[in-house]
Amino acid sequence: MSPEMQQKALAWLEEKWVADRVCPICNARTWSVQNGIAELREFSGGDLIVGGQQGIYPAYLVMCKNCGYMHLFNAIAAGLVEKSEPRAER
């Protein structure tokens, strides 16, 4: 994740995360945005599907600096990546 994307992620969190920012595991209040965008894939009965219409959800992680607990946020909703249209099957 570029420094600009990381700043955008932080700004989005500042706007949206209005509840108390205490870690539910250790009660710390120090968080960091992890470098990189992760992918979550739709469950396909345990099979790996290459290509096709399987949904992929981009996400970024915010980690507690004390214990490592992580929150997962949708990178499309945060404006970090653009939603792409499914490709037509070949």
N, CA, C and O of each residue as an XYZ file, in Angstrom:
360
protein
N       0.854     -1.173      0.000
C       0.000      0.000      0.000
C       0.898      1.233      0.000
O       1.807      1.353      0.821
N       0.638      2.123     -0.908
C       1.439      3.347     -0.986
C       1.157      4.228      0.233
O       0.130      4.068      0.892
N       2.069      5.157      0.530
C       1.815      6.087      1.645
C       0.512      6.879      1.462
O      -0.177      7.174      2.438
N       0.176      7.222      0.215
C      -1.064      7.944     -0.050
C      -2.282      7.081      0.277
O      -3.253      7.562      0.861
N      -2.222      5.793     -0.108
C      -3.324      4.887      0.196
C      -3.455      4.680      1.705
O      -4.563      4.604      2.235
N      -2.328      4.590      2.380
C      -2.356      4.404      3.821
C      -2.990      5.624      4.505
O      -3.767      5.474      5.448
N      -2.660      6.820      4.029
C      -3.272      8.036      4.571
C      -4.777      8.071      4.292
O      -5.561      8.506      5.135
N      -5.169      7.612      3.106
C      -6.587      7.556      2.756
C      -7.314      6.559      3.672
O      -8.424      6.828      4.130
N      -6.686      5.421      3.932
C      -7.267      4.422      4.836
C      -7.433      5.001      6.239
O      -8.468      4.801      6.875
N      -6.424      5.713      6.720
C      -6.497      6.331      8.043
C      -7.595      7.395      8.102
O      -8.328      7.476      9.088
N      -7.710      8.198      7.064
C      -8.738      9.238      7.022
C     -10.132      8.611      7.027
O     -11.037      9.102      7.702
N     -10.300      7.527      6.274
C     -11.589      6.834      6.239
C     -11.929      6.289      7.623
O     -13.067      6.397      8.079
N     -10.931      5.701      8.287
C     -11.145      5.180      9.641
C     -11.524      6.288     10.613
O     -12.416      6.110     11.442
N     -10.851      7.429     10.517
C     -11.158      8.567     11.393
C     -12.616      8.993     11.235
O     -13.280      9.341     12.211
N     -13.101      8.960     10.002
C     -14.482      9.361      9.736
C     -15.489      8.306     10.199
O     -16.520      8.646     10.780
N     -15.200      7.046      9.947
C     -16.179      5.972     10.177
C     -16.107      5.323     11.557
O     -17.137      4.904     12.086
N     -14.920      5.228     12.149
C     -14.761      4.510     13.417
C     -15.053      5.467     14.566
O     -14.140      6.017     15.181
N     -16.341      5.657     14.845
C     -16.757      6.618     15.854
C     -16.911      5.989     17.244
O     -16.976      6.703     18.245
N     -16.969      4.663     17.305
C     -17.062      3.976     18.596
C     -15.707      4.018     19.302
O     -14.695      4.375     18.700
N     -15.701      3.654     20.560
C     -14.464      3.583     21.333
C     -13.482      2.650     20.616
O     -13.865      1.553     20.211
N     -12.257      3.059     20.458
C     -11.272      2.277     19.706
C     -10.450      1.356     20.590
O      -9.258      1.163     20.350
N     -11.065      0.797     21.591
C     -10.376     -0.107     22.495
C     -10.351     -1.515     21.881
O     -11.348     -1.972     21.322
N      -9.226     -2.181     21.988
C      -9.098     -3.549     21.486
C      -9.961     -4.475     22.341
O      -9.886     -4.423     23.568
N     -10.778     -5.320     21.713
C     -11.635     -6.216     22.496
C     -10.867     -7.345     23.184
O     -11.440     -8.059     24.007
N      -9.610     -7.519     22.871
C      -8.797     -8.580     23.458
C      -7.977     -8.072     24.642
O      -8.010     -8.664     25.721
N      -7.236     -6.970     24.442
C      -6.282     -6.536     25.470
C      -6.566     -5.151     26.056
O      -5.848     -4.699     26.948
N      -7.601     -4.478     25.565
C      -7.990     -3.133     26.016
C      -7.006     -2.029     25.645
O      -7.126     -0.910     26.145
N      -6.044     -2.315     24.786
C      -5.136     -1.264     24.302
C      -5.895     -0.357     23.335
O      -6.989     -0.698     22.885
N      -5.315      0.788     23.022
C      -5.950      1.744     22.106
C      -4.993      2.191     21.003
O      -5.151      3.278     20.447
N      -4.022      1.373     20.692
C      -3.052      1.728     19.657
C      -3.196      0.776     18.480
O      -3.060     -0.439     18.629
N      -3.471      1.335     17.316
C      -3.750      0.563     16.109
C      -2.833      0.993     14.978
O      -2.355      2.128     14.959
N      -2.586      0.091     14.034
C      -1.813      0.439     12.841
C      -2.486     -0.160     11.617
O      -3.028     -1.265     11.672
N      -2.448      0.574     10.516
C      -2.935      0.072      9.237
C      -1.814     -0.754      8.629
O      -0.696     -0.269      8.456
N      -2.121     -2.001      8.308
C      -1.115     -2.893      7.744
C      -0.848     -2.540      6.286
O      -1.738     -2.082      5.568
N       0.377     -2.757      5.868
C       0.793     -2.409      4.519
C       0.338     -3.491      3.549
O       0.816     -4.623      3.606
N      -0.573     -3.145      2.670
C      -1.034     -4.095      1.670
C      -2.535     -4.295      1.706
O      -3.192     -4.039      2.714
N      -3.060     -4.758      0.587
C      -4.472     -5.092      0.463
C      -4.549     -6.610      0.387
O      -3.818     -7.244     -0.374
N      -5.440     -7.179      1.181
C      -5.633     -8.630      1.187
C      -6.834     -8.982      0.314
O      -7.619     -8.110     -0.057
N      -6.970    -10.271     -0.012
C      -8.123    -10.750     -0.769
C      -8.867    -11.793      0.049
O      -8.261    -12.689      0.636
N     -10.172    -11.667      0.079
C     -11.027    -12.711      0.624
C     -11.797    -13.286     -0.551
O     -12.321    -12.541     -1.379
N     -11.866    -14.588     -0.625
C     -12.584    -15.236     -1.717
C     -13.858    -15.875     -1.194
O     -13.931    -16.305     -0.043
N     -14.867    -15.930     -2.065
C     -16.088    -16.636     -1.703
C     -15.768    -18.102     -1.479
O     -14.925    -18.679     -2.167
N     -16.443    -18.693     -0.518
C     -16.255    -20.112     -0.225
C     -16.880    -20.931     -1.345
O     -18.010    -20.667     -1.755
N     -16.152    -21.918     -1.837
C     -16.617    -22.760     -2.948
C     -16.589    -24.222     -2.550
O     -16.114    -25.067     -3.309
N     -17.089    -24.522     -1.381
C     -17.130    -25.911     -0.934
C     -15.755    -26.486     -0.675
O     -15.578    -27.705     -0.667
N     -14.789    -25.624     -0.463
C     -13.425    -26.100     -0.214
C     -12.581    -26.221     -1.466
O     -11.383    -26.487     -1.375
N     -13.182    -26.030     -2.643
C     -12.446    -26.120     -3.904
C     -11.851    -24.765     -4.260
O     -12.442    -23.725     -3.971
N     -10.692    -24.779     -4.882
C     -10.089    -23.559     -5.402
C     -10.551    -23.402     -6.840
O     -10.325    -24.281     -7.672
N     -11.193    -22.289     -7.129
C     -11.677    -22.031     -8.480
C     -10.789    -20.975     -9.112
O     -10.664    -19.866     -8.593
N     -10.181    -21.318    -10.219
C      -9.325    -20.390    -10.943
C     -10.144    -19.839    -12.100
O     -10.679    -20.593    -12.912
N     -10.236    -18.512    -12.164
C     -11.082    -17.898    -13.186
C     -12.531    -17.997    -12.757
O     -12.812    -18.081    -11.562
N     -13.452    -17.990    -13.693
C     -14.857    -18.141    -13.356
C     -15.436    -16.907    -12.689
O     -14.886    -15.811    -12.801
N     -16.541    -17.089    -12.000
C     -17.278    -15.970    -11.425
C     -17.181    -15.904     -9.904
O     -18.037    -15.299     -9.259
N     -16.176    -16.503     -9.337
C     -16.014    -16.474     -7.887
C     -15.752    -15.047     -7.434
O     -14.950    -14.338     -8.041
N     -16.431    -14.621     -6.360
C     -16.255    -13.277     -5.842
C     -14.976    -13.140     -5.046
O     -14.611    -14.023     -4.271
N     -14.300    -12.018     -5.247
C     -13.100    -11.685     -4.487
C     -13.349    -10.332     -3.840
O     -13.775     -9.383     -4.498
N     -13.078    -10.255     -2.540
C     -13.332     -9.041     -1.783
C     -12.009     -8.463     -1.289
O     -11.348     -9.079     -0.452
N     -11.612     -7.299     -1.786
C     -10.376     -6.679     -1.301
C     -10.598     -6.074      0.082
O     -11.641     -5.481      0.355
N      -9.612     -6.233      0.935
C      -9.742     -5.740      2.305
C      -8.390     -5.245      2.797
O      -7.339     -5.627      2.281
N      -8.444     -4.385      3.807
C      -7.208     -4.002      4.476
C      -7.362     -4.254      5.958
O      -8.469     -4.265      6.496
N      -6.237     -4.456      6.605
C      -6.215     -4.856      8.002
C      -5.751     -3.710      8.888
O      -4.838     -2.960      8.545
N      -6.403     -3.596     10.031
C      -5.989     -2.667     11.073
C      -5.668     -3.525     12.287
O      -6.527     -4.252     12.785
N      -4.418     -3.440     12.765
C      -3.945     -4.344     13.807
C      -3.648     -3.618     15.106
O      -3.085     -2.524     15.113
N      -4.040     -4.253     16.212
C      -3.691     -3.742     17.535
C      -2.180     -3.869     17.706
O      -1.619     -4.947     17.514
N      -1.532     -2.785     18.062
C      -0.073     -2.805     18.214
C       0.375     -3.572     19.455
O       1.547     -3.931     19.569
N      -0.533     -3.825     20.375
C      -0.164     -4.533     21.592
C      -0.279     -6.056     21.445
O       0.673     -6.778     21.740
N      -1.434     -6.543     20.991
C      -1.648     -8.001     20.977
C      -1.754     -8.613     19.586
O      -1.697     -9.836     19.452
N      -1.908     -7.788     18.542
C      -1.982     -8.316     17.182
C      -3.389     -8.611     16.687
O      -3.552     -9.056     15.551
N      -4.413     -8.376     17.506
C      -5.800     -8.568     17.048
C      -6.024     -7.689     15.824
O      -5.538     -6.560     15.765
N      -6.778     -8.224     14.826
C      -6.971     -7.471     13.591
C      -8.436     -7.251     13.265
O      -9.272     -8.140     13.427
N      -8.724     -6.043     12.802
C     -10.016     -5.706     12.213
C      -9.816     -5.751     10.698
O      -8.743     -5.420     10.194
N     -10.840     -6.154      9.994
C     -10.804     -6.257      8.544
C     -11.803     -5.255      7.968
O     -12.966     -5.238      8.373
N     -11.355     -4.414      7.019
C     -12.217     -3.410      6.414
C     -12.229     -3.580      4.899
O     -11.210     -3.920      4.297
N     -13.381     -3.344      4.291
C     -13.540     -3.473      2.849
C     -12.808     -2.325      2.151
O     -13.104     -1.156      2.394
N     -11.857     -2.663      1.288
C     -11.040     -1.649      0.614
C     -11.814     -0.888     -0.451
O     -11.442      0.233     -0.796
N     -12.891     -1.480     -0.982
C     -13.728     -0.761     -1.952
C     -14.530      0.311     -1.218
O     -14.581      1.460     -1.658
N     -15.154     -0.060     -0.103
C     -15.944      0.895      0.674
C     -15.085      2.057      1.162
O     -15.557      3.190      1.258
N     -13.823      1.768      1.469
C     -12.909      2.811      1.948
C     -12.338      3.651      0.811
O     -11.643      4.636      1.065
N     -12.618      3.281     -0.438
C     -12.134      4.040     -1.586
C     -10.673      3.777     -1.932
O     -10.046      4.574     -2.630
N     -10.129      2.658     -1.445
C      -8.726      2.347     -1.732
C      -8.544      1.632     -3.063
O      -7.506      1.776     -3.707
N      -9.531      0.876     -3.473
C      -9.503      0.207     -4.774
C     -10.870      0.391     -5.424
O     -11.875      0.583     -4.739
N     -10.897      0.331     -6.739
C     -12.146      0.471     -7.468
C     -12.793     -0.889     -7.652
O     -12.116     -1.902     -7.826
N     -14.103     -0.889     -7.611
C     -14.844     -2.124     -7.857
C     -14.743     -2.449     -9.334
O     -14.982     -1.593    -10.186
N     -14.389     -3.683     -9.633
C     -14.285     -4.089    -11.034
C     -15.483     -4.946    -11.395
O     -16.041     -5.655    -10.558
N     -15.858     -4.865    -12.638
C     -16.958     -5.674    -13.142
C     -16.462     -7.083    -13.415
O     -15.319     -7.256    -13.838
N     -17.291     -8.096    -13.183
C     -16.854     -9.470    -13.487
C     -16.497     -9.612    -14.956
O     -17.171     -9.059    -15.826
N     -15.438    -10.353    -15.223
C     -15.044    -10.594    -16.605
C     -15.960    -11.613    -17.245
O     -16.425    -12.543    -16.586
N     -16.219    -11.438    -18.534
C     -17.019    -12.410    -19.259
C     -16.210    -13.681    -19.431
O     -14.995    -13.635    -19.619
N     -16.894    -14.823    -19.365
C     -16.191    -16.091    -19.553
C     -15.708    -16.208    -20.979
O     -16.366    -15.756    -21.916
N     -14.549    -16.820    -21.130
C     -13.976    -16.953    -22.483
C     -14.367    -18.245    -23.098
O     -13.980    -18.532    -24.231
